Amino acid sequence: MGWGAIALVAAPAIAQIQPDTTLGAEQSIVAPNVEIKGLPADLIEGGAIRDTNLFHSFLEFNVGEGGRVYFANPQGIETIFSRVTGNDISNILGTLGVNGQASLYLLNPNGIIFGEGARLDVAGSFVGTTADSVVFENGLTFSATNPEAPPLLTINVTPGLQYGNNGTNASITNRGNLVVGQDLTLAAGNLNLQGQLSAGRDVSLIAKDTVIMQDTISNPFIAAALNQLEVEGANRIEISALNHPDSGLFSGADLVLRSANPIKGNAHYTSGGSFRIEDLEGNLGQLTSPEDPVIRASGDVVLGGYVGASLHILAGGSVTIPGDVIIQSADPVNGIVENITLSDGTTILVDGKTQPTLDIRAGTTAFNIPDIQGIPNTGIILPPLPNPVGIPTSADITIGGIFFNAPDGVALITNQFIVGTLGAAKAGDLTITASDTIQLRGTQTDSRLLNTLITAIPPLEDFVATLPPEVQSTIINAPGSPLNSPASSLLTFTIGTGGTGDVTMKTGRLMIQDGAEVSAYSFGQGQGGNVTIQATDSVELIGTTPFNIPGGLYTQSYSTGNAGNIQIDTGRLTIRDGSGISTTTLSPSQGGDLIINAADSIELSGTTPDEQYPSFIGAGTRSAGDAGNLTLTTRRLIVQDGAGIGTTSFSVGNAGNLTINAAESVDVLGVSAIRGIPSGISTDTIEFGRGGRLTINTQRLNVRDGAVLSASTFGVGEAGSLSVNASESIELNGTSAGRISSGLYSQGFGAGDGNNIEVETPQLVVKNGARITVSTGTTEEDLARFSSGTYGFGAGLNITFADAATGNAGRMRIEADTITLDNQGALIAKTVSGEGGNINLQVEDLIEMRRNSLISAEAFGGQGDGGNIDIDTEFVVAIEDENSDIVADAFGGNGGNINITAQNIFGLEFRPQRTPKSDITASSRFGL
């Protein structure tokens, strides 16, 4: 039905209130000029009394401008029913009231108009309707179209309404101020509402066809209920109430909009309970708004989907939108820019005017339900809306998809977010799609949000739970370890045999800041969920919570279920200030694989402010399960200022393999600012598990200022292997201020053996204290290089090195065109008590050794033999007086063999023992 079908019409000349004769001797009587509440009024008396009900019947019923019409309220009467049996609309242009506490019904199947001067003075409830009849128990009716004497009622029941043809098409129009003490109901074929509506209990606005609500710049539209507010337009609801700052829909309890078709809802909604949009069958309905809606609810917010301008939702409970959210624009004309004040006084800017915005906050009751402005004093004193009464079921945010059909859009989704299952069924998947930006921020300043446990997405019968406020940081007590999630999070988990739901985010740009988290956890037998990120432009993971807890992307297994995988496809990946990405198993189960494809770059930098955690990408195991594999593919990789990439075993399980394919360059640079934690790439083992394989394929590798590449062991397990293929060059340069040598390590600091390092490049430069080592050792020199105390990136955790090493050194093989060792640059395969490692150098042109450089396969203690050194090159060049050495000495065992095949050796001499000059030695102090 079009707008014109229910448009306002000019009011005819107002006739007298004219009772009809259908009640016989009990007909209504109008007494004029009776003083009521200190002013003259027309008093309607007479009528038919049935039990606690009083019935009136009129041929016409109108209240003129400035007029006052009251119904008398005899003792014992609780409800007054009035009907219009004529053919004219009722025009209420003045005050209509009850001289007492009874409720009032006004039935006119032709329609009712409440003009600008209309007021209600009803302490009870008021029902204005175009229905034909009021229907009582057993089908008895009080009809305006088939008028008869009222039924003989012996009990007091709440009547229903029955519509005929006239009532279905007729309209109720309101431009006045209707305030009642209890319930306010307007029920018609159509409702055209432009004034103010307020009730001390419920407000029900019901149309068989269309509900239209509209304000103007000068006159607000207000619908306010201290309890529930219900709006139903069977065919259509159109709300345009953003022109006046006082306009809005307010409820102390639940607020429901109901229609068979999408609801046009340009308004601000404030509910002390839950907010829901549904169709006529109770299923979720759609909301559209070309302007700028704001929804505030102390409870849950539930709607099927949304299309329109910027959308702002602040919910004390959950937000459920299983369909798509499509943001088409900002609203520069009617868009609202306002500050929301949290409980600690902090303000949050809500701005849909300048930027297409999806702004959803769940789990907050930090806003207040405002005092309602714009309703004049009517003599009915209503208390302020309760603040709040809603009981949230959880703090979920469930969104089917996010789409921006406008440039520069931003989605801000805050608070904690969990998908879960306790049963055998797989938990629901979480997919969020935004054509521009998805932004997840960390811990909010309202402490009430800090430790909310979020409940499950379908199947809801599997798991619904909340935590009491006294529960602090531990939100799930999983077997073996608590799960702490004190920041805003998007989480899926499983506790039973069912699999965890997957998390998929598709966007142009993903930002996870200030300790926020996107994770999938397995606490049971079910498979952990996967986390998949597709961000065409960039992924940014930045910062920690105020308590220095890292945020980021995680999958973890705490029981027999395997951890899920993580895959990221993006243009650029940036991780800094302690944030991270990891797949971890804390159980006998398999850790997940981690795959990152970044077309342009991957950059990691820094640590948490307290330097307890590096910025990291990792795959780790802390139990018997093996860690997953980690694969990075990009054009350029940068790891700096204490950040790290790694696969690590902290227990019996084996570390995963780490593969890096960087088409242009890999730069690993420096240490952290305070504690000197080295930047690094590692596949280390800390206890019994084996280290993984570390493979780097690139054009240029640059490691400097104390940064390290490591495939080492700090326990019983064998170290992993390290392989670097650099098609142009490798440069290892310098040490940190704490004397950590830049370099490549497959080193043993416990009982485990070192493993192999293989290097292939045209040009290898090792200088200024840098080194390549396959050693084992506890010498002060070696440990001093790591004695800042912490290192390791595989599970996003730091470890402390052991102080004993008994394993054997590994093997080093280098293929290059040239090797330059300068200013204490070193190639080392030595051991403290085990067997020395072997060094094999296949060099096409030249090995140059300058200023105390070293090639060593020594065995320093015990009965271990020195390792062998095999060199095949054109030239070996050193300066005789610069003390550059090639050594394979032993302490108790036999010295190793040194085999050099070269056209010429310059500056080095074979000697029985080392001297201040440049030497080649293979001696033993007590052996051969």
JONORKA-V581140 format. One record per residue. N is the residue number from 1. SS is DSSP state (hx for helix, st for strand, lp for the rest). NEAR is the number of other ideal C-beta (glycine too) atoms within 12 Angstrom. Layout:
# JONORKA-V581140
[[N:SS:NEAR] [N:SS:NEAR]]
This chain:
# JONORKA-V581140
[[1:lp:24] [2:lp:13] [3:hx:16] [4:hx:13] [5:hx:19] [6:hx:34] [7:lp:18] [8:lp:27] [9:lp:17] [10:lp:11] [11:lp:27] [12:lp:17] [13:lp:13] [14:lp:25] [15:lp:21] [16:lp:21] [17:lp:40] [18:st:24] [19:st:33] [20:lp:28] [21:lp:16] [22:lp:29] [23:lp:30] [24:hx:18] [25:hx:12] [26:hx:22] [27:lp:26] [28:st:38] [29:st:23] [30:st:31] [31:st:22] [32:st:19] [33:st:14] [34:st:22] [35:st:15] [36:st:27] [37:lp:20] [38:lp:9] [39:st:21] [40:st:19] [41:st:32] [42:st:33] [43:st:30] [44:st:40] [45:st:27] [46:st:26] [47:lp:38] [48:st:32] [49:st:27] [50:st:29] [51:lp:21] [52:lp:24] [53:st:35] [54:st:37] [55:st:46] [56:st:45] [57:st:44] [58:st:40] [59:st:29] [60:st:29] [61:lp:44] [62:lp:37] [63:st:40] [64:lp:27] [65:lp:20] [66:lp:18] [67:lp:30] [68:st:35] [69:st:47] [70:st:38] [71:st:49] [72:st:31] [73:lp:30] [74:lp:24] [75:lp:12] [76:lp:16] [77:lp:30] [78:lp:29] [79:st:41] [80:st:45] [81:st:44] [82:st:48] [83:st:48] [84:st:45] [85:lp:35] [86:lp:29] [87:lp:19] [88:lp:28] [89:lp:34] [90:st:46] [91:st:40] [92:st:46] [93:lp:31] [94:lp:31] [95:st:38] [96:st:45] [97:st:43] [98:st:40] [99:st:32] [100:lp:27] [101:lp:26] [102:lp:36] [103:st:39] [104:st:47] [105:st:46] [106:st:51] [107:st:48] [108:lp:42] [109:lp:40] [110:lp:39] [111:lp:41] [112:st:50] [113:st:43] [114:st:44] [115:lp:34] [116:lp:27] [117:lp:28] [118:lp:43] [119:st:40] [120:st:49] [121:st:37] [122:st:41] [123:lp:32] [124:lp:33] [125:lp:36] [126:st:48] [127:st:42] [128:st:47] [129:st:48] [130:lp:44] [131:lp:44] [132:lp:35] [133:st:33] [134:st:40] [135:st:24] [136:lp:30] [137:hx:18] [138:hx:13] [139:hx:14] [140:lp:25] [141:st:31] [142:st:43] [143:st:34] [144:lp:44] [145:lp:31] [146:lp:18] [147:lp:30] [148:lp:22] [149:lp:24] [150:lp:35] [151:lp:26] [152:lp:18] [153:lp:27] [154:lp:14] [155:lp:16] [156:lp:18] [157:lp:20] [158:lp:19] [159:lp:35] [160:st:23] [161:st:36] [162:st:29] [163:lp:31] [164:lp:23] [165:hx:16] [166:hx:32] [167:hx:36] [168:hx:28] [169:hx:23] [170:lp:41] [171:st:42] [172:st:51] [173:st:41] [174:st:46] [175:lp:32] [176:lp:38] [177:st:39] [178:st:49] [179:st:41] [180:st:43] [181:lp:32] [182:lp:32] [183:lp:36] [184:st:46] [185:st:44] [186:st:50] [187:st:45] [188:st:49] [189:st:39] [190:st:41] [191:st:47] [192:st:38] [193:st:49] [194:lp:39] [195:lp:42] [196:st:43] [197:st:51] [198:st:49] [199:st:46] [200:lp:30] [201:lp:30] [202:lp:35] [203:st:47] [204:st:36] [205:st:46] [206:st:40] [207:st:44] [208:st:36] [209:st:34] [210:st:39] [211:st:47] [212:st:41] [213:st:46] [214:st:35] [215:lp:33] [216:lp:20] [217:lp:16] [218:lp:14] [219:lp:26] [220:lp:36] [221:lp:45] [222:st:45] [223:st:49] [224:st:49] [225:st:43] [226:lp:35] [227:lp:32] [228:lp:36] [229:st:45] [230:st:39] [231:st:46] [232:st:34] [233:st:42] [234:lp:28] [235:lp:28] [236:st:33] [237:st:46] [238:st:36] [239:st:41] [240:st:30] [241:lp:44] [242:lp:39] [243:lp:27] [244:lp:26] [245:lp:22] [246:lp:27] [247:lp:43] [248:st:43] [249:st:48] [250:st:50] [251:st:48] [252:lp:36] [253:lp:35] [254:lp:36] [255:st:48] [256:st:41] [257:st:48] [258:st:37] [259:st:40] [260:lp:23] [261:lp:25] [262:lp:29] [263:st:44] [264:st:34] [265:st:44] [266:st:39] [267:lp:46] [268:st:46] [269:st:47] [270:st:45] [271:st:51] [272:lp:38] [273:lp:42] [274:lp:39] [275:st:50] [276:st:40] [277:st:45] [278:st:30] [279:lp:27] [280:lp:20] [281:lp:11] [282:lp:15] [283:lp:19] [284:st:30] [285:lp:36] [286:st:32] [287:st:43] [288:st:35] [289:st:43] [290:lp:29] [291:lp:35] [292:lp:41] [293:lp:49] [294:st:45] [295:st:46] [296:st:46] [297:st:51] [298:lp:41] [299:lp:40] [300:lp:38] [301:st:51] [302:st:41] [303:lp:48] [304:lp:32] [305:st:31] [306:st:43] [307:st:31] [308:st:42] [309:st:42] [310:lp:45] [311:st:53] [312:st:50] [313:st:49] [314:st:47] [315:st:50] [316:lp:42] [317:lp:43] [318:lp:46] [319:st:45] [320:st:44] [321:st:41] [322:st:29] [323:st:28] [324:st:29] [325:st:48] [326:st:35] [327:st:45] [328:st:29] [329:st:30] [330:lp:34] [331:lp:31] [332:lp:19] [333:lp:18] [334:lp:31] [335:lp:31] [336:lp:38] [337:st:25] [338:st:23] [339:st:14] [340:st:32] [341:st:20] [342:lp:23] [343:lp:20] [344:lp:15] [345:lp:12] [346:lp:19] [347:st:17] [348:st:27] [349:st:19] [350:st:33] [351:st:25] [352:lp:41] [353:lp:25] [354:lp:23] [355:lp:32] [356:lp:38] [357:st:42] [358:st:49] [359:st:44] [360:st:48] [361:st:43] [362:st:46] [363:lp:47] [364:lp:44] [365:lp:37] [366:lp:31] [367:lp:35] [368:lp:23] [369:lp:34] [370:lp:25] [371:lp:18] [372:lp:33] [373:lp:18] [374:lp:29] [375:lp:32] [376:lp:24] [377:lp:14] [378:lp:28] [379:lp:22] [380:lp:32] [381:lp:16] [382:lp:31] [383:lp:18] [384:lp:21] [385:lp:37] [386:lp:26] [387:lp:26] [388:lp:32] [389:lp:26] [390:lp:35] [391:lp:20] [392:lp:39] [393:lp:32] [394:lp:38] [395:lp:47] [396:lp:45] [397:st:48] [398:st:48] [399:st:44] [400:st:28] [401:st:30] [402:st:44] [403:st:33] [404:st:36] [405:lp:21] [406:lp:27] [407:lp:16] [408:lp:21] [409:lp:36] [410:st:36] [411:st:44] [412:st:40] [413:st:47] [414:st:44] [415:lp:48] [416:st:48] [417:st:47] [418:st:50] [419:st:47] [420:st:49] [421:st:43] [422:lp:27] [423:lp:24] [424:lp:19] [425:lp:24] [426:lp:34] [427:lp:45] [428:lp:35] [429:lp:30] [430:st:43] [431:st:34] [432:st:40] [433:st:33] [434:st:41] [435:st:32] [436:st:31] [437:st:39] [438:st:48] [439:st:39] [440:st:49] [441:lp:36] [442:lp:41] [443:lp:37] [444:lp:39] [445:lp:27] [446:lp:30] [447:hx:21] [448:hx:26] [449:hx:39] [450:lp:35] [451:lp:33] [452:lp:46] [453:lp:40] [454:lp:45] [455:lp:40] [456:lp:40] [457:lp:42] [458:lp:25] [459:lp:22] [460:hx:25] [461:hx:15] [462:hx:31] [463:lp:36] [464:lp:24] [465:lp:26] [466:lp:25] [467:lp:25] [468:lp:12] [469:lp:15] [470:lp:8] [471:lp:19] [472:lp:18] [473:lp:23] [474:st:17] [475:st:33] [476:st:35] [477:st:18] [478:st:26] [479:lp:22] [480:lp:22] [481:st:21] [482:st:20] [483:st:36] [484:st:31] [485:lp:43] [486:lp:35] [487:lp:42] [488:lp:43] [489:st:51] [490:st:52] [491:st:49] [492:st:48] [493:st:56] [494:st:47] [495:lp:35] [496:lp:28] [497:lp:23] [498:lp:33] [499:lp:37] [500:lp:51] [501:lp:43] [502:lp:35] [503:st:46] [504:st:35] [505:st:42] [506:st:31] [507:st:40] [508:st:32] [509:st:32] [510:st:48] [511:st:38] [512:st:50] [513:st:36] [514:lp:36] [515:lp:39] [516:lp:42] [517:st:48] [518:st:52] [519:st:52] [520:st:51] [521:st:52] [522:st:52] [523:lp:43] [524:lp:35] [525:lp:27] [526:lp:37] [527:lp:34] [528:lp:51] [529:lp:47] [530:lp:38] [531:st:47] [532:st:37] [533:st:45] [534:st:30] [535:st:40] [536:st:27] [537:st:27] [538:st:33] [539:st:49] [540:st:42] [541:st:50] [542:st:34] [543:lp:38] [544:st:37] [545:lp:35] [546:lp:20] [547:lp:25] [548:lp:24] [549:lp:34] [550:st:51] [551:lp:46] [552:st:55] [553:st:48] [554:st:53] [555:st:52] [556:st:54] [557:st:54] [558:lp:39] [559:lp:34] [560:lp:28] [561:lp:41] [562:lp:38] [563:lp:52] [564:lp:48] [565:lp:38] [566:st:47] [567:st:33] [568:st:47] [569:st:27] [570:st:39] [571:st:28] [572:st:30] [573:st:49] [574:st:41] [575:st:52] [576:st:34] [577:lp:38] [578:lp:41] [579:lp:46] [580:st:49] [581:st:53] [582:st:56] [583:st:55] [584:st:56] [585:st:50] [586:lp:39] [587:lp:35] [588:lp:25] [589:lp:37] [590:lp:33] [591:lp:52] [592:lp:48] [593:lp:34] [594:st:49] [595:st:33] [596:st:48] [597:st:31] [598:st:40] [599:st:24] [600:st:24] [601:st:31] [602:st:47] [603:st:39] [604:st:49] [605:st:38] [606:lp:39] [607:st:42] [608:lp:40] [609:lp:26] [610:lp:25] [611:lp:30] [612:lp:24] [613:lp:41] [614:st:52] [615:lp:46] [616:st:52] [617:st:51] [618:st:56] [619:st:56] [620:st:58] [621:st:51] [622:lp:40] [623:lp:34] [624:lp:25] [625:lp:39] [626:lp:40] [627:lp:56] [628:lp:46] [629:lp:36] [630:st:48] [631:st:35] [632:st:47] [633:st:29] [634:st:40] [635:st:26] [636:st:29] [637:st:46] [638:st:39] [639:st:52] [640:st:38] [641:lp:37] [642:lp:46] [643:lp:48] [644:st:54] [645:st:52] [646:st:60] [647:st:56] [648:st:59] [649:st:52] [650:lp:41] [651:lp:35] [652:lp:25] [653:lp:40] [654:lp:40] [655:lp:56] [656:lp:48] [657:lp:34] [658:st:47] [659:st:33] [660:st:46] [661:st:29] [662:st:41] [663:st:25] [664:st:24] [665:st:32] [666:st:49] [667:st:39] [668:st:53] [669:st:37] [670:lp:38] [671:st:42] [672:lp:42] [673:lp:24] [674:lp:19] [675:lp:29] [676:lp:30] [677:lp:44] [678:st:51] [679:lp:46] [680:st:52] [681:st:55] [682:st:57] [683:st:53] [684:st:61] [685:st:53] [686:lp:46] [687:lp:32] [688:lp:25] [689:lp:39] [690:lp:36] [691:lp:55] [692:lp:48] [693:lp:32] [694:st:49] [695:st:35] [696:st:46] [697:st:28] [698:st:36] [699:st:26] [700:st:30] [701:st:48] [702:st:38] [703:st:53] [704:st:36] [705:lp:35] [706:lp:40] [707:lp:49] [708:st:49] [709:st:52] [710:st:58] [711:lp:53] [712:lp:59] [713:st:52] [714:lp:47] [715:lp:36] [716:lp:27] [717:lp:39] [718:lp:37] [719:lp:51] [720:lp:48] [721:lp:38] [722:st:48] [723:st:35] [724:st:45] [725:st:30] [726:st:39] [727:st:24] [728:st:24] [729:st:30] [730:st:45] [731:st:37] [732:st:51] [733:st:35] [734:lp:34] [735:st:35] [736:lp:37] [737:lp:18] [738:lp:26] [739:lp:27] [740:lp:42] [741:st:45] [742:lp:44] [743:st:54] [744:st:52] [745:st:54] [746:lp:51] [747:lp:57] [748:st:48] [749:lp:45] [750:lp:35] [751:lp:27] [752:lp:39] [753:lp:41] [754:lp:53] [755:lp:44] [756:lp:37] [757:st:49] [758:st:32] [759:st:43] [760:st:30] [761:st:38] [762:st:26] [763:st:31] [764:st:46] [765:st:38] [766:st:50] [767:st:35] [768:lp:31] [769:lp:33] [770:lp:45] [771:st:45] [772:st:52] [773:st:54] [774:lp:51] [775:lp:57] [776:st:49] [777:lp:45] [778:lp:33] [779:lp:27] [780:hx:14] [781:hx:27] [782:hx:37] [783:hx:29] [784:hx:21] [785:lp:39] [786:lp:45] [787:lp:25] [788:lp:28] [789:lp:22] [790:lp:32] [791:st:46] [792:lp:46] [793:lp:53] [794:lp:59] [795:lp:50] [796:lp:49] [797:lp:32] [798:lp:40] [799:st:37] [800:lp:20] [801:lp:32] [802:lp:31] [803:lp:19] [804:lp:24] [805:lp:38] [806:lp:29] [807:lp:41] [808:lp:40] [809:lp:51] [810:lp:45] [811:st:36] [812:st:50] [813:st:34] [814:st:45] [815:st:27] [816:st:38] [817:st:28] [818:st:28] [819:st:46] [820:st:36] [821:st:48] [822:st:31] [823:lp:29] [824:lp:33] [825:lp:43] [826:st:45] [827:st:49] [828:st:49] [829:lp:54] [830:lp:50] [831:st:48] [832:lp:38] [833:lp:32] [834:lp:41] [835:lp:39] [836:lp:53] [837:lp:46] [838:st:39] [839:st:48] [840:st:34] [841:st:43] [842:st:26] [843:st:39] [844:st:23] [845:st:22] [846:st:28] [847:st:46] [848:st:37] [849:st:45] [850:st:30] [851:lp:26] [852:lp:26] [853:lp:42] [854:st:46] [855:st:50] [856:st:50] [857:lp:52] [858:lp:52] [859:st:43] [860:lp:37] [861:lp:28] [862:lp:27] [863:lp:23] [864:lp:40] [865:lp:36] [866:lp:44] [867:lp:47] [868:lp:35] [869:st:42] [870:st:28] [871:st:36] [872:st:25] [873:lp:33] [874:lp:23] [875:st:26] [876:st:38] [877:st:30] [878:st:35] [879:lp:21] [880:hx:22] [881:hx:17] [882:hx:26] [883:lp:25] [884:lp:43] [885:st:42] [886:st:47] [887:st:45] [888:lp:46] [889:lp:42] [890:st:39] [891:lp:27] [892:lp:26] [893:lp:32] [894:lp:27] [895:lp:34] [896:lp:39] [897:lp:28] [898:st:37] [899:st:23] [900:st:29] [901:st:20] [902:lp:26] [903:lp:17] [904:st:16] [905:st:28] [906:st:22] [907:lp:27] [908:lp:39] [909:st:22] [910:st:23] [911:lp:21] [912:lp:16] [913:lp:19] [914:lp:28] [915:lp:20] [916:lp:14] [917:lp:22] [918:lp:35] [919:st:35] [920:st:39] [921:st:33] [922:lp:37] [923:lp:30] [924:st:27] [925:lp:23] [926:lp:18] [927:lp:22] [928:lp:16]]
